[in-house]
Amino acid sequence: MIPGIPQVGRALGHHEYLEETSKAIDMLKGDKIKILKADIFNEITLRHPIPGGILLNLKHFISLHPVTGGALLGDIRPTILELHAIECDQKKIDQGQYMQLYEFVKITKGDIRHMPYEDKYFDLVLDFSTLDHIRPEKIDQPLVEYSRVLKDDGLFVLFSWCADIYKWGGLENYDGPDNQYFFLVEDLRGKFQQSFNILEEEKGDIYPFEDTHIFMYRFLGRKK
């Protein structure tokens, strides 16, 4: 544990994605907030506890109050949310088009390691278990890219699977086999701190997996 940084065990699932996004938006206090989410897997997979993923939920809150976002922001202020997503899988992009995600999200085909966005464009970047599908020795580049496209006073929210012992798991997702990596927290923290100052970090509920335990880990960071 790092002194001064709170760590509280809780389930760190899809409800927490929305909660932490809401908190980050509230911290930014801008009149127009540009948000980038890595991948649209949650948005096209309707089996999650919050159907449709975070972007559809942001649409829901925007529809409650088109100017302020209503209940999402917790107060009344002139805030407009500009939503973007980057996705490398054309199949998911096509599904997103079918589901009319393009009506309120600008989806760009691309790789988080080499993103086609200008420097310092976004106020908030969200990675909800996307980074942990990249081999641990290769996550430096996407973290550098996240920092590059983030404004100087912007925020980065990262949720990633970790384990007591580094593991690779060929897990099954809704589309079939998936490459899933379980990082060591100290390794992930070290990589994170190369590009971001840690404002908060949190360890979620622990689950047994083979000869170790896995858990979701959350970082909230500000660009260095």
Secondary structure as a PSIPRED ss2 file (coil, helix, strand):
# PSIPRED VFORMAT (PSIPRED V4.0)

   1 M C   1.000  0.000  0.000
   2 I C   1.000  0.000  0.000
   3 P C   1.000  0.000  0.000
   4 G C   1.000  0.000  0.000
   5 I C   1.000  0.000  0.000
   6 P C   1.000  0.000  0.000
   7 Q C   1.000  0.000  0.000
   8 V C   1.000  0.000  0.000
   9 G C   1.000  0.000  0.000
  10 R C   1.000  0.000  0.000
  11 A C   1.000  0.000  0.000
  12 L C   1.000  0.000  0.000
  13 G C   1.000  0.000  0.000
  14 H H   0.000  1.000  0.000
  15 H H   0.000  1.000  0.000
  16 E H   0.000  1.000  0.000
  17 Y H   0.000  1.000  0.000
  18 L H   0.000  1.000  0.000
  19 E H   0.000  1.000  0.000
  20 E H   0.000  1.000  0.000
  21 T H   0.000  1.000  0.000
  22 S H   0.000  1.000  0.000
  23 K H   0.000  1.000  0.000
  24 A H   0.000  1.000  0.000
  25 I H   0.000  1.000  0.000
  26 D H   0.000  1.000  0.000
  27 M H   0.000  1.000  0.000
  28 L H   0.000  1.000  0.000
  29 K C   1.000  0.000  0.000
  30 G C   1.000  0.000  0.000
  31 D C   1.000  0.000  0.000
  32 K E   0.000  0.000  1.000
  33 I E   0.000  0.000  1.000
  34 K E   0.000  0.000  1.000
  35 I E   0.000  0.000  1.000
  36 L E   0.000  0.000  1.000
  37 K E   0.000  0.000  1.000
  38 A E   0.000  0.000  1.000
  39 D C   1.000  0.000  0.000
  40 I C   1.000  0.000  0.000
  41 F H   0.000  1.000  0.000
  42 N H   0.000  1.000  0.000
  43 E H   0.000  1.000  0.000
  44 I H   0.000  1.000  0.000
  45 T C   1.000  0.000  0.000
  46 L C   1.000  0.000  0.000
  47 R C   1.000  0.000  0.000
  48 H C   1.000  0.000  0.000
  49 P C   1.000  0.000  0.000
  50 I C   1.000  0.000  0.000
  51 P C   1.000  0.000  0.000
  52 G C   1.000  0.000  0.000
  53 G H   0.000  1.000  0.000
  54 I H   0.000  1.000  0.000
  55 L H   0.000  1.000  0.000
  56 L H   0.000  1.000  0.000
  57 N H   0.000  1.000  0.000
  58 L H   0.000  1.000  0.000
  59 K H   0.000  1.000  0.000
  60 H H   0.000  1.000  0.000
  61 F H   0.000  1.000  0.000
  62 I H   0.000  1.000  0.000
  63 S H   0.000  1.000  0.000
  64 L H   0.000  1.000  0.000
  65 H C   1.000  0.000  0.000
  66 P C   1.000  0.000  0.000
  67 V C   1.000  0.000  0.000
  68 T C   1.000  0.000  0.000
  69 G C   1.000  0.000  0.000
  70 G H   0.000  1.000  0.000
  71 A H   0.000  1.000  0.000
  72 L H   0.000  1.000  0.000
  73 L C   1.000  0.000  0.000
  74 G C   1.000  0.000  0.000
  75 D C   1.000  0.000  0.000
  76 I C   1.000  0.000  0.000
  77 R C   1.000  0.000  0.000
  78 P C   1.000  0.000  0.000
  79 T C   1.000  0.000  0.000
  80 I E   0.000  0.000  1.000
  81 L E   0.000  0.000  1.000
  82 E E   0.000  0.000  1.000
  83 L E   0.000  0.000  1.000
  84 H E   0.000  0.000  1.000
  85 A E   0.000  0.000  1.000
  86 I E   0.000  0.000  1.000
  87 E E   0.000  0.000  1.000
  88 C C   1.000  0.000  0.000
  89 D C   1.000  0.000  0.000
  90 Q H   0.000  1.000  0.000
  91 K H   0.000  1.000  0.000
  92 K H   0.000  1.000  0.000
  93 I H   0.000  1.000  0.000
  94 D H   0.000  1.000  0.000
  95 Q H   0.000  1.000  0.000
  96 G H   0.000  1.000  0.000
  97 Q H   0.000  1.000  0.000
  98 Y H   0.000  1.000  0.000
  99 M C   1.000  0.000  0.000
 100 Q C   1.000  0.000  0.000
 101 L H   0.000  1.000  0.000
 102 Y H   0.000  1.000  0.000
 103 E H   0.000  1.000  0.000
 104 F C   1.000  0.000  0.000
 105 V E   0.000  0.000  1.000
 106 K E   0.000  0.000  1.000
 107 I E   0.000  0.000  1.000
 108 T E   0.000  0.000  1.000
 109 K E   0.000  0.000  1.000
 110 G C   1.000  0.000  0.000
 111 D E   0.000  0.000  1.000
 112 I C   1.000  0.000  0.000
 113 R C   1.000  0.000  0.000
 114 H E   0.000  0.000  1.000
 115 M C   1.000  0.000  0.000
 116 P C   1.000  0.000  0.000
 117 Y C   1.000  0.000  0.000
 118 E C   1.000  0.000  0.000
 119 D C   1.000  0.000  0.000
 120 K C   1.000  0.000  0.000
 121 Y C   1.000  0.000  0.000
 122 F E   0.000  0.000  1.000
 123 D E   0.000  0.000  1.000
 124 L E   0.000  0.000  1.000
 125 V E   0.000  0.000  1.000
 126 L E   0.000  0.000  1.000
 127 D E   0.000  0.000  1.000
 128 F E   0.000  0.000  1.000
 129 S C   1.000  0.000  0.000
 130 T C   1.000  0.000  0.000
 131 L H   0.000  1.000  0.000
 132 D H   0.000  1.000  0.000
 133 H H   0.000  1.000  0.000
 134 I C   1.000  0.000  0.000
 135 R C   1.000  0.000  0.000
 136 P H   0.000  1.000  0.000
 137 E H   0.000  1.000  0.000
 138 K H   0.000  1.000  0.000
 139 I C   1.000  0.000  0.000
 140 D H   0.000  1.000  0.000
 141 Q H   0.000  1.000  0.000
 142 P H   0.000  1.000  0.000
 143 L H   0.000  1.000  0.000
 144 V H   0.000  1.000  0.000
 145 E H   0.000  1.000  0.000
 146 Y H   0.000  1.000  0.000
 147 S H   0.000  1.000  0.000
 148 R H   0.000  1.000  0.000
 149 V H   0.000  1.000  0.000
 150 L E   0.000  0.000  1.000
 151 K E   0.000  0.000  1.000
 152 D E   0.000  0.000  1.000
 153 D E   0.000  0.000  1.000
 154 G E   0.000  0.000  1.000
 155 L E   0.000  0.000  1.000
 156 F E   0.000  0.000  1.000
 157 V E   0.000  0.000  1.000
 158 L E   0.000  0.000  1.000
 159 F E   0.000  0.000  1.000
 160 S E   0.000  0.000  1.000
 161 W E   0.000  0.000  1.000
 162 C E   0.000  0.000  1.000
 163 A E   0.000  0.000  1.000
 164 D C   1.000  0.000  0.000
 165 I C   1.000  0.000  0.000
 166 Y C   1.000  0.000  0.000
 167 K E   0.000  0.000  1.000
 168 W E   0.000  0.000  1.000
 169 G E   0.000  0.000  1.000
 170 G E   0.000  0.000  1.000
 171 L E   0.000  0.000  1.000
 172 E E   0.000  0.000  1.000
 173 N E   0.000  0.000  1.000
 174 Y C   1.000  0.000  0.000
 175 D C   1.000  0.000  0.000
 176 G E   0.000  0.000  1.000
 177 P E   0.000  0.000  1.000
 178 D E   0.000  0.000  1.000
 179 N E   0.000  0.000  1.000
 180 Q E   0.000  0.000  1.000
 181 Y E   0.000  0.000  1.000
 182 F E   0.000  0.000  1.000
 183 F E   0.000  0.000  1.000
 184 L C   1.000  0.000  0.000
 185 V H   0.000  1.000  0.000
 186 E H   0.000  1.000  0.000
 187 D H   0.000  1.000  0.000
 188 L H   0.000  1.000  0.000
 189 R H   0.000  1.000  0.000
 190 G H   0.000  1.000  0.000
 191 K H   0.000  1.000  0.000
 192 F H   0.000  1.000  0.000
 193 Q H   0.000  1.000  0.000
 194 Q C   1.000  0.000  0.000
 195 S C   1.000  0.000  0.000
 196 F E   0.000  0.000  1.000
 197 N E   0.000  0.000  1.000
 198 I E   0.000  0.000  1.000
 199 L E   0.000  0.000  1.000
 200 E E   0.000  0.000  1.000
 201 E E   0.000  0.000  1.000
 202 E E   0.000  0.000  1.000
 203 K E   0.000  0.000  1.000
 204 G E   0.000  0.000  1.000
 205 D E   0.000  0.000  1.000
 206 I E   0.000  0.000  1.000
 207 Y E   0.000  0.000  1.000
 208 P E   0.000  0.000  1.000
 209 F E   0.000  0.000  1.000
 210 E C   1.000  0.000  0.000
 211 D C   1.000  0.000  0.000
 212 T E   0.000  0.000  1.000
 213 H E   0.000  0.000  1.000
 214 I E   0.000  0.000  1.000
 215 F E   0.000  0.000  1.000
 216 M E   0.000  0.000  1.000
 217 Y E   0.000  0.000  1.000
 218 R E   0.000  0.000  1.000
 219 F E   0.000  0.000  1.000
 220 L E   0.000  0.000  1.000
 221 G E   0.000  0.000  1.000
 222 R E   0.000  0.000  1.000
 223 K E   0.000  0.000  1.000
 224 K C   1.000  0.000  0.000
